[in-house]
Amino acid sequence: MILGDLLDAHVRDDQGRRLGYVVDVRLVLDRPASGLLAVPRVHGLLVSPRTSSSFLGYERRDVRAPALLARWLRRRHRGTFLVLWPDVERLGDDEVVLRTGYRRWSPVLDA
């Protein structure tokens, strides 16, 4: 899988209802380093109900400047949520389907 293929994919729940678009992929580095780099794994997907554009890093709590851009992007992405990778039931052509009982998490990063 190429992670870039997930960006802009339509996200649907198990009933086929449209939830939004994948705007980012969250990775974690929780394994020991392999050579020069740690081995990443997919933690989850950020789903925006309104737009397929990126947060441009403004999902981080401490990013506030330029203020006008920060406010505009946060407003544009209101309702965005993180869905954990185990809640992804199926990947299709330009589509992600979530499993029954998936949970919505806050997309905000503290650091």
Biopython code that builds the backbone (N, CA, C, O; Angstrom):
import numpy as np
from Bio.PDB.StructureBuilder import StructureBuilder

atoms = [
    (1, "MET", "N", (0.842, -1.174, 0.000)),
    (1, "MET", "CA", (0.000, 0.000, 0.000)),
    (1, "MET", "C", (0.889, 1.240, 0.000)),
    (1, "MET", "O", (1.888, 1.293, 0.718)),
    (2, "ILE", "N", (0.533, 2.209, -0.785)),
    (2, "ILE", "CA", (1.197, 3.504, -0.807)),
    (2, "ILE", "C", (0.292, 4.462, -0.030)),
    (2, "ILE", "O", (-0.869, 4.669, -0.383)),
    (3, "LEU", "N", (0.853, 5.043, 1.038)),
    (3, "LEU", "CA", (0.028, 5.885, 1.902)),
    (3, "LEU", "C", (-0.585, 7.059, 1.162)),
    (3, "LEU", "O", (-1.701, 7.472, 1.475)),
    (4, "GLY", "N", (0.122, 7.596, 0.194)),
    (4, "GLY", "CA", (-0.415, 8.715, -0.574)),
    (4, "GLY", "C", (-1.710, 8.369, -1.287)),
    (4, "GLY", "O", (-2.510, 9.258, -1.581)),
    (5, "ASP", "N", (-1.930, 7.084, -1.569)),
    (5, "ASP", "CA", (-3.175, 6.662, -2.214)),
    (5, "ASP", "C", (-4.381, 6.806, -1.290)),
    (5, "ASP", "O", (-5.518, 6.860, -1.759)),
    (6, "LEU", "N", (-4.141, 6.868, 0.021)),
    (6, "LEU", "CA", (-5.250, 7.034, 0.968)),
    (6, "LEU", "C", (-5.739, 8.477, 1.037)),
    (6, "LEU", "O", (-6.907, 8.722, 1.339)),
    (7, "LEU", "N", (-4.857, 9.430, 0.760)),
    (7, "LEU", "CA", (-5.245, 10.838, 0.840)),
    (7, "LEU", "C", (-6.333, 11.145, -0.175)),
    (7, "LEU", "O", (-6.262, 10.695, -1.319)),
    (8, "ASP", "N", (-7.320, 11.896, 0.227)),
    (8, "ASP", "CA", (-8.489, 12.279, -0.572)),
    (8, "ASP", "C", (-9.483, 11.140, -0.789)),
    (8, "ASP", "O", (-10.478, 11.321, -1.491)),
    (9, "ALA", "N", (-9.231, 9.972, -0.198)),
    (9, "ALA", "CA", (-10.177, 8.858, -0.349)),
    (9, "ALA", "C", (-11.469, 9.187, 0.397)),
    (9, "ALA", "O", (-11.442, 9.818, 1.453)),
    (10, "HIS", "N", (-12.586, 8.759, -0.155)),
    (10, "HIS", "CA", (-13.879, 8.909, 0.516)),
    (10, "HIS", "C", (-13.923, 7.934, 1.686)),
    (10, "HIS", "O", (-13.464, 6.798, 1.569)),
    (11, "VAL", "N", (-14.476, 8.375, 2.813)),
    (11, "VAL", "CA", (-14.617, 7.511, 3.983)),
    (11, "VAL", "C", (-16.103, 7.277, 4.215)),
    (11, "VAL", "O", (-16.909, 8.207, 4.214)),
    (12, "ARG", "N", (-16.443, 6.004, 4.415)),
    (12, "ARG", "CA", (-17.830, 5.615, 4.658)),
    (12, "ARG", "C", (-17.894, 4.729, 5.898)),
    (12, "ARG", "O", (-16.925, 4.056, 6.251)),
    (13, "ASP", "N", (-19.053, 4.741, 6.552)),
    (13, "ASP", "CA", (-19.229, 3.818, 7.669)),
    (13, "ASP", "C", (-19.692, 2.470, 7.132)),
    (13, "ASP", "O", (-19.805, 2.291, 5.919)),
    (14, "ASP", "N", (-19.956, 1.538, 8.008)),
    (14, "ASP", "CA", (-20.330, 0.188, 7.584)),
    (14, "ASP", "C", (-21.695, 0.139, 6.899)),
    (14, "ASP", "O", (-22.017, -0.846, 6.234)),
    (15, "GLN", "N", (-22.495, 1.187, 7.054)),
    (15, "GLN", "CA", (-23.803, 1.270, 6.397)),
    (15, "GLN", "C", (-23.733, 1.989, 5.044)),
    (15, "GLN", "O", (-24.746, 2.130, 4.358)),
    (16, "GLY", "N", (-22.536, 2.441, 4.667)),
    (16, "GLY", "CA", (-22.361, 3.127, 3.391)),
    (16, "GLY", "C", (-22.551, 4.634, 3.460)),
    (16, "GLY", "O", (-22.490, 5.310, 2.433)),
    (17, "ARG", "N", (-22.782, 5.174, 4.660)),
    (17, "ARG", "CA", (-22.965, 6.627, 4.791)),
    (17, "ARG", "C", (-21.623, 7.332, 4.635)),
    (17, "ARG", "O", (-20.609, 6.897, 5.180)),
    (18, "ARG", "N", (-21.638, 8.423, 3.886)),
    (18, "ARG", "CA", (-20.426, 9.207, 3.654)),
    (18, "ARG", "C", (-20.060, 9.986, 4.909)),
    (18, "ARG", "O", (-20.887, 10.706, 5.468)),
    (19, "LEU", "N", (-18.794, 9.832, 5.352)),
    (19, "LEU", "CA", (-18.322, 10.533, 6.550)),
    (19, "LEU", "C", (-17.375, 11.668, 6.213)),
    (19, "LEU", "O", (-17.219, 12.592, 7.011)),
    (20, "GLY", "N", (-16.736, 11.622, 5.049)),
    (20, "GLY", "CA", (-15.797, 12.670, 4.669)),
    (20, "GLY", "C", (-14.654, 12.123, 3.837)),
    (20, "GLY", "O", (-14.805, 11.160, 3.086)),
    (21, "TYR", "N", (-13.495, 12.771, 3.993)),
    (21, "TYR", "CA", (-12.309, 12.452, 3.199)),
    (21, "TYR", "C", (-11.107, 12.220, 4.116)),
    (21, "TYR", "O", (-11.010, 12.821, 5.186)),
    (22, "VAL", "N", (-10.202, 11.353, 3.693)),
    (22, "VAL", "CA", (-8.939, 11.185, 4.413)),
    (22, "VAL", "C", (-8.065, 12.386, 4.092)),
    (22, "VAL", "O", (-7.742, 12.632, 2.930)),
    (23, "VAL", "N", (-7.679, 13.139, 5.128)),
    (23, "VAL", "CA", (-6.840, 14.322, 4.917)),
    (23, "VAL", "C", (-5.418, 14.125, 5.422)),
    (23, "VAL", "O", (-4.525, 14.903, 5.088)),
    (24, "ASP", "N", (-5.203, 13.088, 6.226)),
    (24, "ASP", "CA", (-3.849, 12.818, 6.718)),
    (24, "ASP", "C", (-3.796, 11.403, 7.263)),
    (24, "ASP", "O", (-4.822, 10.803, 7.585)),
    (25, "VAL", "N", (-2.584, 10.883, 7.359)),
    (25, "VAL", "CA", (-2.331, 9.569, 7.935)),
    (25, "VAL", "C", (-1.403, 9.770, 9.116)),
    (25, "VAL", "O", (-0.360, 10.409, 8.980)),
    (26, "ARG", "N", (-1.765, 9.236, 10.270)),
    (26, "ARG", "CA", (-0.922, 9.337, 11.461)),
    (26, "ARG", "C", (-0.077, 8.078, 11.579)),
    (26, "ARG", "O", (-0.588, 6.960, 11.526)),
    (27, "LEU", "N", (1.209, 8.278, 11.739)),
    (27, "LEU", "CA", (2.153, 7.182, 11.918)),
    (27, "LEU", "C", (2.763, 7.268, 13.306)),
    (27, "LEU", "O", (2.844, 8.353, 13.882)),
    (28, "VAL", "N", (3.190, 6.139, 13.848)),
    (28, "VAL", "CA", (3.919, 6.115, 15.110)),
    (28, "VAL", "C", (5.197, 5.319, 14.909)),
    (28, "VAL", "O", (5.270, 4.421, 14.070)),
    (29, "LEU", "N", (6.192, 5.667, 15.693)),
    (29, "LEU", "CA", (7.471, 4.965, 15.683)),
    (29, "LEU", "C", (7.627, 4.296, 17.038)),
    (29, "LEU", "O", (8.203, 4.875, 17.959)),
    (30, "ASP", "N", (7.118, 3.083, 17.161)),
    (30, "ASP", "CA", (7.154, 2.436, 18.466)),
    (30, "ASP", "C", (7.990, 1.157, 18.475)),
    (30, "ASP", "O", (7.964, 0.406, 19.450)),
    (31, "ARG", "N", (8.709, 0.914, 17.425)),
    (31, "ARG", "CA", (9.585, -0.255, 17.363)),
    (31, "ARG", "C", (11.026, 0.205, 17.398)),
    (31, "ARG", "O", (11.314, 1.369, 17.118)),
    (32, "PRO", "N", (11.930, -0.689, 17.737)),
    (32, "PRO", "CA", (13.345, -0.309, 17.745)),
    (32, "PRO", "C", (13.825, 0.087, 16.356)),
    (32, "PRO", "O", (13.278, -0.340, 15.339)),
    (33, "ALA", "N", (14.840, 0.896, 16.347)),
    (33, "ALA", "CA", (15.412, 1.352, 15.083)),
    (33, "ALA", "C", (15.955, 0.171, 14.295)),
    (33, "ALA", "O", (16.535, -0.759, 14.854)),
    (34, "SER", "N", (15.759, 0.228, 13.009)),
    (34, "SER", "CA", (16.278, -0.773, 12.093)),
    (34, "SER", "C", (17.295, -0.074, 11.204)),
    (34, "SER", "O", (16.925, 0.601, 10.243)),
    (35, "GLY", "N", (18.548, -0.228, 11.514)),
    (35, "GLY", "CA", (19.561, 0.515, 10.789)),
    (35, "GLY", "C", (19.541, 1.956, 11.255)),
    (35, "GLY", "O", (19.680, 2.236, 12.445)),
    (36, "LEU", "N", (19.365, 2.874, 10.307)),
    (36, "LEU", "CA", (19.365, 4.297, 10.637)),
    (36, "LEU", "C", (17.986, 4.842, 11.012)),
    (36, "LEU", "O", (17.875, 5.897, 11.638)),
    (37, "LEU", "N", (16.934, 4.110, 10.621)),
    (37, "LEU", "CA", (15.580, 4.628, 10.834)),
    (37, "LEU", "C", (14.738, 3.685, 11.680)),
    (37, "LEU", "O", (14.918, 2.468, 11.640)),
    (38, "ALA", "N", (13.824, 4.255, 12.441)),
    (38, "ALA", "CA", (12.849, 3.448, 13.170)),
    (38, "ALA", "C", (11.802, 2.949, 12.185)),
    (38, "ALA", "O", (11.613, 3.534, 11.119)),
    (39, "VAL", "N", (11.127, 1.874, 12.543)),
    (39, "VAL", "CA", (10.118, 1.279, 11.672)),
    (39, "VAL", "C", (8.752, 1.900, 11.999)),
    (39, "VAL", "O", (8.255, 1.714, 13.110)),
    (40, "PRO", "N", (8.134, 2.630, 11.064)),
    (40, "PRO", "CA", (6.835, 3.254, 11.347)),
    (40, "PRO", "C", (5.685, 2.270, 11.145)),
    (40, "PRO", "O", (5.796, 1.300, 10.395)),
    (41, "ARG", "N", (4.576, 2.549, 11.836)),
    (41, "ARG", "CA", (3.334, 1.816, 11.578)),
    (41, "ARG", "C", (2.198, 2.827, 11.541)),
    (41, "ARG", "O", (2.284, 3.897, 12.144)),
    (42, "VAL", "N", (1.147, 2.483, 10.836)),
    (42, "VAL", "CA", (-0.009, 3.366, 10.711)),
    (42, "VAL", "C", (-0.801, 3.315, 12.018)),
    (42, "VAL", "O", (-1.201, 2.244, 12.475)),
    (43, "HIS", "N", (-1.018, 4.484, 12.606)),
    (43, "HIS", "CA", (-1.797, 4.605, 13.841)),
    (43, "HIS", "C", (-3.265, 4.878, 13.522)),
    (43, "HIS", "O", (-4.155, 4.321, 14.165)),
    (44, "GLY", "N", (-3.519, 5.730, 12.533)),
    (44, "GLY", "CA", (-4.893, 6.064, 12.196)),
    (44, "GLY", "C", (-4.981, 7.030, 11.038)),
    (44, "GLY", "O", (-3.974, 7.432, 10.456)),
    (45, "LEU", "N", (-6.213, 7.395, 10.719)),
    (45, "LEU", "CA", (-6.497, 8.306, 9.609)),
    (45, "LEU", "C", (-7.261, 9.511, 10.136)),
    (45, "LEU", "O", (-8.130, 9.375, 10.997)),
    (46, "LEU", "N", (-6.937, 10.695, 9.615)),
    (46, "LEU", "CA", (-7.718, 11.898, 9.912)),
    (46, "LEU", "C", (-8.792, 12.034, 8.848)),
    (46, "LEU", "O", (-8.500, 12.020, 7.652)),
    (47, "VAL", "N", (-10.026, 12.164, 9.286)),
    (47, "VAL", "CA", (-11.173, 12.247, 8.378)),
    (47, "VAL", "C", (-11.830, 13.606, 8.549)),
    (47, "VAL", "O", (-12.247, 13.971, 9.648)),
    (48, "SER", "N", (-11.920, 14.358, 7.447)),
    (48, "SER", "CA", (-12.575, 15.662, 7.463)),
    (48, "SER", "C", (-13.917, 15.563, 6.736)),
    (48, "SER", "O", (-13.967, 15.079, 5.605)),
    (49, "PRO", "N", (-15.009, 16.016, 7.370)),
    (49, "PRO", "CA", (-16.319, 15.915, 6.743)),
    (49, "PRO", "C", (-16.565, 16.913, 5.616)),
    (49, "PRO", "O", (-17.492, 16.726, 4.827)),
    (50, "ARG", "N", (-15.755, 17.970, 5.522)),
    (50, "ARG", "CA", (-16.049, 19.042, 4.573)),
    (50, "ARG", "C", (-15.093, 19.156, 3.405)),
    (50, "ARG", "O", (-15.495, 19.577, 2.320)),
    (51, "THR", "N", (-13.849, 18.795, 3.600)),
    (51, "THR", "CA", (-12.853, 19.079, 2.580)),
    (51, "THR", "C", (-11.809, 17.983, 2.532)),
    (51, "THR", "O", (-11.589, 17.282, 3.520)),
    (52, "SER", "N", (-11.173, 17.835, 1.399)),
    (52, "SER", "CA", (-10.094, 16.853, 1.271)),
    (52, "SER", "C", (-8.727, 17.519, 1.355)),
    (52, "SER", "O", (-7.707, 16.876, 1.109)),
    (53, "SER", "N", (-8.700, 18.810, 1.703)),
    (53, "SER", "CA", (-7.418, 19.514, 1.805)),
    (53, "SER", "C", (-6.750, 19.229, 3.148)),
    (53, "SER", "O", (-7.399, 18.758, 4.082)),
    (54, "SER", "N", (-5.489, 19.506, 3.240)),
    (54, "SER", "CA", (-4.682, 19.226, 4.422)),
    (54, "SER", "C", (-4.881, 20.276, 5.512)),
    (54, "SER", "O", (-5.320, 21.395, 5.242)),
    (55, "PHE", "N", (-4.554, 19.900, 6.737)),
    (55, "PHE", "CA", (-4.513, 20.829, 7.864)),
    (55, "PHE", "C", (-3.283, 21.716, 7.792)),
    (55, "PHE", "O", (-3.243, 22.754, 8.452)),
    (56, "LEU", "N", (-2.291, 21.343, 7.021)),
    (56, "LEU", "CA", (-1.027, 22.066, 6.894)),
    (56, "LEU", "C", (-0.317, 22.233, 8.244)),
    (56, "LEU", "O", (0.406, 23.207, 8.452)),
    (57, "GLY", "N", (-0.527, 21.283, 9.153)),
    (57, "GLY", "CA", (0.122, 21.326, 10.455)),
    (57, "GLY", "C", (-0.650, 22.087, 11.509)),
    (57, "GLY", "O", (-0.223, 22.128, 12.662)),
    (58, "TYR", "N", (-1.778, 22.694, 11.154)),
    (58, "TYR", "CA", (-2.531, 23.509, 12.113)),
    (58, "TYR", "C", (-3.393, 22.684, 13.063)),
    (58, "TYR", "O", (-4.123, 23.249, 13.877)),
    (59, "GLU", "N", (-3.320, 21.345, 12.970)),
    (59, "GLU", "CA", (-4.000, 20.531, 13.974)),
    (59, "GLU", "C", (-3.191, 20.472, 15.268)),
    (59, "GLU", "O", (-3.670, 19.974, 16.287)),
    (60, "ARG", "N", (-1.972, 20.981, 15.221)),
    (60, "ARG", "CA", (-1.137, 21.040, 16.428)),
    (60, "ARG", "C", (-1.609, 22.201, 17.300)),
    (60, "ARG", "O", (-1.796, 23.319, 16.820)),
    (61, "ARG", "N", (-1.793, 21.922, 18.558)),
    (61, "ARG", "CA", (-2.365, 22.902, 19.486)),
    (61, "ARG", "C", (-1.528, 24.178, 19.581)),
    (61, "ARG", "O", (-2.083, 25.263, 19.756)),
    (62, "ASP", "N", (-0.197, 24.065, 19.469)),
    (62, "ASP", "CA", (0.669, 25.233, 19.660)),
    (62, "ASP", "C", (0.915, 26.040, 18.384)),
    (62, "ASP", "O", (1.617, 27.050, 18.440)),
    (63, "VAL", "N", (0.369, 25.637, 17.246)),
    (63, "VAL", "CA", (0.543, 26.385, 15.992)),
    (63, "VAL", "C", (-0.613, 27.372, 15.866)),
    (63, "VAL", "O", (-1.766, 26.974, 15.701)),
    (64, "ARG", "N", (-0.290, 28.680, 15.947)),
    (64, "ARG", "CA", (-1.337, 29.705, 15.928)),
    (64, "ARG", "C", (-1.052, 30.852, 14.960)),
    (64, "ARG", "O", (-1.869, 31.763, 14.824)),
    (65, "ALA", "N", (0.089, 30.816, 14.292)),
    (65, "ALA", "CA", (0.450, 31.932, 13.431)),
    (65, "ALA", "C", (0.725, 31.433, 12.020)),
    (65, "ALA", "O", (1.246, 30.331, 11.855)),
    (66, "PRO", "N", (0.394, 32.197, 11.022)),
    (66, "PRO", "CA", (-0.370, 33.441, 11.104)),
    (66, "PRO", "C", (-1.804, 33.164, 11.562)),
    (66, "PRO", "O", (-2.436, 32.205, 11.119)),
    (67, "ALA", "N", (-2.286, 33.994, 12.427)),
    (67, "ALA", "CA", (-3.565, 33.773, 13.105)),
    (67, "ALA", "C", (-4.741, 33.644, 12.138)),
    (67, "ALA", "O", (-5.609, 32.792, 12.329)),
    (68, "LEU", "N", (-4.774, 34.471, 11.117)),
    (68, "LEU", "CA", (-5.885, 34.416, 10.163)),
    (68, "LEU", "C", (-5.933, 33.063, 9.469)),
    (68, "LEU", "O", (-7.010, 32.482, 9.329)),
    (69, "LEU", "N", (-4.804, 32.558, 9.038)),
    (69, "LEU", "CA", (-4.738, 31.251, 8.381)),
    (69, "LEU", "C", (-5.106, 30.141, 9.361)),
    (69, "LEU", "O", (-5.837, 29.218, 9.001)),
    (70, "ALA", "N", (-4.614, 30.216, 10.581)),
    (70, "ALA", "CA", (-4.919, 29.203, 11.602)),
    (70, "ALA", "C", (-6.426, 29.139, 11.860)),
    (70, "ALA", "O", (-7.000, 28.052, 11.913)),
    (71, "ARG", "N", (-7.063, 30.292, 12.020)),
    (71, "ARG", "CA", (-8.514, 30.323, 12.255)),
    (71, "ARG", "C", (-9.274, 29.775, 11.065)),
    (71, "ARG", "O", (-10.223, 29.012, 11.243)),
    (72, "TRP", "N", (-8.881, 30.144, 9.857)),
    (72, "TRP", "CA", (-9.578, 29.689, 8.649)),
    (72, "TRP", "C", (-9.470, 28.174, 8.498)),
    (72, "TRP", "O", (-10.467, 27.508, 8.219)),
    (73, "LEU", "N", (-8.266, 27.625, 8.681)),
    (73, "LEU", "CA", (-8.087, 26.178, 8.533)),
    (73, "LEU", "C", (-8.822, 25.401, 9.619)),
    (73, "LEU", "O", (-9.407, 24.354, 9.341)),
    (74, "ARG", "N", (-8.799, 25.901, 10.853)),
    (74, "ARG", "CA", (-9.521, 25.210, 11.925)),
    (74, "ARG", "C", (-11.027, 25.234, 11.680)),
    (74, "ARG", "O", (-11.720, 24.255, 11.957)),
    (75, "ARG", "N", (-11.528, 26.343, 11.166)),
    (75, "ARG", "CA", (-12.960, 26.411, 10.853)),
    (75, "ARG", "C", (-13.310, 25.475, 9.701)),
    (75, "ARG", "O", (-14.323, 24.777, 9.738)),
    (76, "ARG", "N", (-12.471, 25.471, 8.693)),
    (76, "ARG", "CA", (-12.701, 24.618, 7.515)),
    (76, "ARG", "C", (-12.700, 23.136, 7.890)),
    (76, "ARG", "O", (-13.419, 22.338, 7.288)),
    (77, "HIS", "N", (-11.891, 22.774, 8.885)),
    (77, "HIS", "CA", (-11.767, 21.367, 9.272)),
    (77, "HIS", "C", (-12.568, 21.020, 10.530)),
    (77, "HIS", "O", (-12.337, 19.970, 11.129)),
    (78, "ARG", "N", (-13.502, 21.878, 10.941)),
    (78, "ARG", "CA", (-14.290, 21.546, 12.124)),
    (78, "ARG", "C", (-15.035, 20.234, 11.870)),
    (78, "ARG", "O", (-15.516, 19.975, 10.767)),
    (79, "GLY", "N", (-15.112, 19.439, 12.891)),
    (79, "GLY", "CA", (-15.744, 18.131, 12.755)),
    (79, "GLY", "C", (-14.788, 17.028, 12.336)),
    (79, "GLY", "O", (-15.179, 15.863, 12.254)),
    (80, "THR", "N", (-13.538, 17.385, 12.071)),
    (80, "THR", "CA", (-12.546, 16.388, 11.678)),
    (80, "THR", "C", (-12.253, 15.480, 12.866)),
    (80, "THR", "O", (-12.213, 15.928, 14.012)),
    (81, "PHE", "N", (-12.049, 14.202, 12.576)),
    (81, "PHE", "CA", (-11.766, 13.250, 13.640)),
    (81, "PHE", "C", (-10.700, 12.262, 13.209)),
    (81, "PHE", "O", (-10.442, 12.067, 12.021)),
    (82, "LEU", "N", (-10.089, 11.645, 14.208)),
    (82, "LEU", "CA", (-9.107, 10.591, 13.995)),
    (82, "LEU", "C", (-9.805, 9.259, 14.174)),
    (82, "LEU", "O", (-10.528, 9.057, 15.149)),
    (83, "VAL", "N", (-9.592, 8.357, 13.242)),
    (83, "VAL", "CA", (-10.085, 6.987, 13.383)),
    (83, "VAL", "C", (-8.859, 6.074, 13.416)),
    (83, "VAL", "O", (-7.986, 6.163, 12.552)),
    (84, "LEU", "N", (-8.802, 5.205, 14.413)),
    (84, "LEU", "CA", (-7.642, 4.340, 14.566)),
    (84, "LEU", "C", (-7.617, 3.256, 13.481)),
    (84, "LEU", "O", (-8.662, 2.824, 12.995)),
    (85, "TRP", "N", (-6.430, 2.837, 13.120)),
    (85, "TRP", "CA", (-6.250, 1.877, 12.041)),
    (85, "TRP", "C", (-7.038, 0.579, 12.248)),
    (85, "TRP", "O", (-7.582, 0.054, 11.277)),
    (86, "PRO", "N", (-7.124, 0.031, 13.485)),
    (86, "PRO", "CA", (-7.921, -1.189, 13.657)),
    (86, "PRO", "C", (-9.413, -1.002, 13.343)),
    (86, "PRO", "O", (-10.127, -1.986, 13.149)),
    (87, "ASP", "N", (-9.888, 0.248, 13.291)),
    (87, "ASP", "CA", (-11.283, 0.513, 12.958)),
    (87, "ASP", "C", (-11.542, 0.570, 11.452)),
    (87, "ASP", "O", (-12.683, 0.741, 11.022)),
    (88, "VAL", "N", (-10.485, 0.427, 10.655)),
    (88, "VAL", "CA", (-10.649, 0.386, 9.197)),
    (88, "VAL", "C", (-10.987, -1.047, 8.807)),
    (88, "VAL", "O", (-10.199, -1.968, 9.028)),
    (89, "GLU", "N", (-12.154, -1.219, 8.231)),
    (89, "GLU", "CA", (-12.585, -2.558, 7.829)),
    (89, "GLU", "C", (-12.053, -2.939, 6.453)),
    (89, "GLU", "O", (-11.624, -4.069, 6.224)),
    (90, "ARG", "N", (-12.093, -1.956, 5.532)),
    (90, "ARG", "CA", (-11.751, -2.295, 4.149)),
    (90, "ARG", "C", (-11.236, -1.064, 3.410)),
    (90, "ARG", "O", (-11.722, 0.048, 3.612)),
    (91, "LEU", "N", (-10.255, -1.283, 2.561)),
    (91, "LEU", "CA", (-9.750, -0.253, 1.659)),
    (91, "LEU", "C", (-10.144, -0.646, 0.244)),
    (91, "LEU", "O", (-9.933, -1.784, -0.176)),
    (92, "GLY", "N", (-10.717, 0.301, -0.487)),
    (92, "GLY", "CA", (-11.098, 0.041, -1.864)),
    (92, "GLY", "C", (-10.522, 1.103, -2.772)),
    (92, "GLY", "O", (-9.675, 1.893, -2.355)),
    (93, "ASP", "N", (-10.973, 1.127, -4.003)),
    (93, "ASP", "CA", (-10.541, 2.155, -4.946)),
    (93, "ASP", "C", (-11.064, 3.504, -4.491)),
    (93, "ASP", "O", (-12.264, 3.766, -4.565)),
    (94, "ASP", "N", (-10.168, 4.360, -4.022)),
    (94, "ASP", "CA", (-10.529, 5.705, -3.549)),
    (94, "ASP", "C", (-11.594, 5.691, -2.465)),
    (94, "ASP", "O", (-12.385, 6.628, -2.361)),
    (95, "GLU", "N", (-11.624, 4.627, -1.647)),
    (95, "GLU", "CA", (-12.629, 4.536, -0.599)),
    (95, "GLU", "C", (-12.080, 3.776, 0.603)),
    (95, "GLU", "O", (-11.348, 2.797, 0.465)),
    (96, "VAL", "N", (-12.456, 4.258, 1.786)),
    (96, "VAL", "CA", (-12.133, 3.591, 3.039)),
    (96, "VAL", "C", (-13.457, 3.314, 3.734)),
    (96, "VAL", "O", (-14.289, 4.211, 3.872)),
    (97, "VAL", "N", (-13.655, 2.075, 4.174)),
    (97, "VAL", "CA", (-14.874, 1.703, 4.884)),
    (97, "VAL", "C", (-14.495, 1.353, 6.320)),
    (97, "VAL", "O", (-13.596, 0.548, 6.561)),
    (98, "LEU", "N", (-15.198, 1.972, 7.270)),
    (98, "LEU", "CA", (-14.926, 1.749, 8.687)),
    (98, "LEU", "C", (-15.792, 0.614, 9.228)),
    (98, "LEU", "O", (-16.890, 0.367, 8.730)),
    (99, "ARG", "N", (-15.290, -0.065, 10.243)),
    (99, "ARG", "CA", (-16.008, -1.193, 10.830)),
    (99, "ARG", "C", (-17.156, -0.700, 11.710)),
    (99, "ARG", "O", (-17.192, 0.463, 12.111)),
    (100, "THR", "N", (-18.073, -1.585, 11.996)),
    (100, "THR", "CA", (-19.170, -1.292, 12.914)),
    (100, "THR", "C", (-18.596, -0.958, 14.283)),
    (100, "THR", "O", (-17.730, -1.674, 14.786)),
    (101, "GLY", "N", (-19.069, 0.112, 14.880)),
    (101, "GLY", "CA", (-18.633, 0.497, 16.219)),
    (101, "GLY", "C", (-17.323, 1.267, 16.259)),
    (101, "GLY", "O", (-16.701, 1.368, 17.317)),
    (102, "TYR", "N", (-16.892, 1.812, 15.124)),
    (102, "TYR", "CA", (-15.667, 2.609, 15.122)),
    (102, "TYR", "C", (-15.829, 3.787, 16.088)),
    (102, "TYR", "O", (-16.945, 4.204, 16.398)),
    (103, "ARG", "N", (-14.695, 4.313, 16.554)),
    (103, "ARG", "CA", (-14.737, 5.441, 17.484)),
    (103, "ARG", "C", (-14.061, 6.653, 16.875)),
    (103, "ARG", "O", (-13.048, 6.531, 16.187)),
    (104, "ARG", "N", (-14.620, 7.811, 17.127)),
    (104, "ARG", "CA", (-14.026, 9.087, 16.678)),
    (104, "ARG", "C", (-13.154, 9.648, 17.794)),
    (104, "ARG", "O", (-13.600, 9.779, 18.934)),
    (105, "TRP", "N", (-11.917, 9.977, 17.465)),
    (105, "TRP", "CA", (-10.970, 10.556, 18.416)),
    (105, "TRP", "C", (-10.634, 11.977, 17.992)),
    (105, "TRP", "O", (-10.796, 12.330, 16.824)),
    (106, "SER", "N", (-10.173, 12.786, 18.919)),
    (106, "SER", "CA", (-9.762, 14.157, 18.610)),
    (106, "SER", "C", (-8.537, 14.145, 17.687)),
    (106, "SER", "O", (-7.621, 13.348, 17.889)),
    (107, "PRO", "N", (-8.516, 15.021, 16.677)),
    (107, "PRO", "CA", (-7.366, 15.087, 15.778)),
    (107, "PRO", "C", (-6.237, 15.970, 16.305)),
    (107, "PRO", "O", (-5.174, 16.042, 15.687)),
    (108, "VAL", "N", (-6.449, 16.642, 17.435)),
    (108, "VAL", "CA", (-5.493, 17.631, 17.941)),
    (108, "VAL", "C", (-4.215, 16.960, 18.448)),
    (108, "VAL", "O", (-4.261, 15.979, 19.190)),
    (109, "LEU", "N", (-3.087, 17.508, 18.032)),
    (109, "LEU", "CA", (-1.795, 17.069, 18.532)),
    (109, "LEU", "C", (-1.298, 18.088, 19.535)),
    (109, "LEU", "O", (-1.355, 19.290, 19.274)),
    (110, "ASP", "N", (-0.815, 17.636, 20.669)),
    (110, "ASP", "CA", (-0.353, 18.551, 21.702)),
    (110, "ASP", "C", (1.073, 19.032, 21.479)),
    (110, "ASP", "O", (1.456, 20.065, 22.027)),
    (111, "ALA", "N", (1.847, 18.336, 20.713)),
    (111, "ALA", "CA", (3.243, 18.763, 20.509)),
    (111, "ALA", "C", (3.584, 18.763, 19.055)),
    (111, "ALA", "O", (4.711, 19.092, 18.686)),
]
sb = StructureBuilder()
sb.init_structure("model")
sb.init_model(0)
sb.init_chain("A")
sb.init_seg("    ")
for serial, (resi, resn, name, xyz) in enumerate(atoms, 1):
    if name == "N":
        sb.init_residue(resn, " ", resi, " ")
    sb.init_atom(name, np.array(xyz, "f"), 0.0, 1.0, " ", f" {name:<3s}", serial, name[0])
structure = sb.get_structure()
